[in-house]
Amino acid sequence: MSDYTELTGMILKTSPVGDYNKRLVILTAESGKITAFARGARRQGNKFMGSTEPFCFGTFKLLAGRDAYTLCDAGITRHFEELRTDYDAAVMASYFLEIADYYTRENMEAYEELNLIYASILALISGRFDARLVKCIYEIRSLVIAGEFPGIPTDRHYSDTCVYSVDRICETSVHELYSFTVSDEVLDELTHISERLMKNLIDRKFNSVKLM
């Protein structure tokens, strides 16, 4: 009998394979970033048509192969349909997926990275937060999780509130990250910090950035 693996994750990206199949890159809590093939997912009426798109979050039943998995079933609990009607949020959320794809690896647990994406997309579509703040929080916390956050830049003086906000982003639980807002002045400072760090630490341009 075949041994199946069930992983919790979110689809980061997809690409067509052959006439009807799909190649999926899924960020999973238990095994990090994995590749899986969904047979027939592009065929009209196939059971995987609605569960193999970017942002789909849930459990994935998989059969392990030599170099990749085969998707056998998917229990999607959140499609994030709101992104289909909010262009700006969709572009920003796509940017988050690209950063996750950049930093995560195979066979390395990604519980915090997955929770960060989920919480950040919820914050985007909630309408309660400035998208620039969500972006700053996501960028800074991603660097912290990856072990690449070098601290606040020393290029200028930052307000005490800004310093406190950065500390909060770095140290608080992911589930409590989106529990505060800041003034426009502090948001400008946070934006300066996150943009400077991302420019210095990431060696590529993400496709979604071109659409922002």
C-alpha positions in Angstrom: 0.0 0.0 0.0 1.3 3.5 -0.8 2.2 5.7 2.0 0.7 9.2 1.8 1.8 12.3 3.5 -0.5 15.0 4.6 0.9 18.5 4.9 -0.6 21.9 5.8 0.4 24.7 3.4 -0.2 27.4 0.9 0.4 27.3 -2.8 3.1 29.9 -3.7 3.1 29.4 -7.5 2.0 27.2 -10.3 3.0 26.4 -13.9 1.6 24.3 -16.7 3.0 20.9 -17.5 2.0 19.1 -20.6 -1.5 19.5 -21.9 -3.5 19.3 -18.6 -1.1 19.0 -15.6 0.2 21.5 -13.2 3.4 21.9 -11.3 2.9 23.4 -7.8 5.2 25.0 -5.4 3.7 24.7 -1.9 5.0 26.2 1.3 4.2 23.7 4.0 4.5 24.0 7.7 6.1 20.6 8.3 8.5 20.3 5.3 9.1 23.8 4.0 8.9 24.4 0.3 7.9 21.4 -1.8 7.2 20.7 -5.5 4.1 18.7 -6.3 2.4 17.7 -9.6 -1.4 17.8 -10.0 -2.4 15.5 -12.8 -5.3 16.8 -14.9 -5.6 20.0 -12.9 -6.0 22.1 -16.1 -8.7 19.8 -17.6 -12.2 21.2 -17.4 -14.1 19.6 -14.6 -11.1 18.1 -12.9 -11.4 18.0 -9.1 -8.2 20.0 -8.7 -9.3 23.0 -10.8 -10.3 25.1 -7.8 -7.7 23.9 -5.4 -4.4 24.4 -7.3 -4.2 28.2 -7.6 -1.8 30.5 -5.7 -3.0 31.5 -2.2 -5.0 28.3 -1.7 -4.4 27.3 1.9 -5.3 24.0 3.5 -4.1 20.4 3.8 -2.6 18.5 0.9 -2.5 14.8 0.6 0.6 13.8 -1.3 2.4 10.8 -2.6 6.2 11.1 -2.4 8.3 10.5 -5.5 12.0 10.6 -6.1 12.2 14.3 -6.8 8.7 15.6 -6.2 5.3 14.8 -4.8 2.1 13.9 -6.6 -1.0 15.6 -5.3 -3.7 13.1 -4.4 -6.2 15.3 -2.6 -6.6 18.8 -1.3 -8.7 20.1 1.6 -8.7 23.9 1.0 -9.9 25.9 3.9 -9.2 29.4 2.5 -9.0 30.5 -1.1 -8.7 34.2 -0.3 -11.3 35.1 -2.9 -11.1 38.7 -1.8 -7.9 39.1 -3.8 -9.7 38.5 -7.0 -11.6 41.8 -6.7 -8.8 43.9 -5.1 -6.0 44.4 -7.5 -3.7 46.3 -5.1 -4.1 43.7 -2.4 -3.5 40.9 -4.9 -0.3 42.5 -6.1 0.9 43.0 -2.5 0.0 39.4 -1.5 1.8 38.1 -4.6 4.9 40.0 -3.4 4.6 38.3 -0.1 4.6 34.9 -1.8 7.7 35.8 -3.8 9.6 36.7 -0.7 8.5 33.4 0.9 9.6 31.6 -2.1 13.0 33.4 -2.0 13.7 32.6 1.7 12.3 29.2 2.3 13.9 25.8 1.6 13.0 22.2 1.3 13.0 19.9 4.3 13.0 22.9 6.7 10.0 23.5 8.9 8.2 26.7 7.9 5.5 27.1 10.5 6.4 30.8 11.2 6.8 31.7 7.6 3.4 30.1 6.7 1.7 31.8 9.6 3.2 35.2 8.6 1.9 35.0 5.1 -1.6 33.9 6.3 -1.8 36.7 8.9 -0.4 39.3 6.5 -3.0 38.5 3.7 -5.8 38.6 6.3 -4.5 42.1 7.4 -4.4 43.3 3.8 -8.0 42.2 3.0 -9.4 43.4 6.3 -9.4 47.0 5.3 -8.2 48.0 8.9 -4.5 48.6 8.0 -2.6 50.8 5.7 -1.1 48.4 3.0 2.3 50.1 3.5 2.3 49.1 7.2 1.4 45.5 6.3 4.3 45.5 3.8 6.8 46.9 6.3 5.7 44.4 8.9 5.9 41.5 6.5 9.4 42.5 5.2 11.0 43.1 8.5 9.6 40.0 10.1 10.6 37.9 7.1 14.2 39.1 7.6 14.0 38.2 11.3 12.7 34.7 10.6 15.4 34.2 8.0 18.1 35.3 10.4 19.1 38.3 8.2 17.7 41.2 10.1 20.8 43.4 10.9 19.0 45.8 13.2 17.8 49.3 12.6 20.0 51.2 10.1 22.3 53.9 11.5 21.9 56.2 8.5 19.7 58.7 10.4 17.9 59.3 13.7 14.6 57.4 14.2 11.9 58.4 16.6 11.4 56.4 19.8 8.0 55.3 18.5 9.6 53.9 15.3 12.2 52.1 17.3 9.5 50.6 19.6 7.5 49.6 16.5 10.5 47.8 15.0 11.1 45.9 18.2 7.5 44.9 18.4 7.6 43.6 14.8 10.7 41.6 15.6 9.7 40.1 18.9 5.9 39.7 19.2 4.0 36.6 18.2 3.0 36.3 14.6 -0.6 36.0 15.7 -0.3 39.5 17.4 1.6 41.3 14.7 -1.4 43.1 13.3 -2.7 44.5 16.5 -1.4 48.1 16.2 -1.2 51.0 13.9 1.2 53.9 13.6 1.1 57.6 12.6 1.9 58.7 9.1 5.2 60.0 10.3 6.2 56.7 11.9 5.0 54.8 8.9 7.3 56.9 6.7 10.2 55.9 9.0 9.3 52.3 8.9 9.0 52.4 5.1 12.4 53.9 4.9 13.9 51.2 7.1 12.2 48.3 5.3 13.0 49.6 1.8 16.7 50.1 2.7 17.0 46.7 4.2 15.3 44.9 1.3 17.5 46.7 -1.2 20.7 45.8 0.7 19.9 42.2 1.5 17.9 40.8 -1.4 19.8 40.2 -4.7 16.9 40.1 -7.1 13.9 42.1 -8.3 10.5 40.5 -7.8 8.0 40.5 -10.6 5.2 41.8 -8.4 7.2 44.9 -7.5 6.9 46.1 -11.1 3.1 46.2 -10.7 3.0 48.2 -7.4 
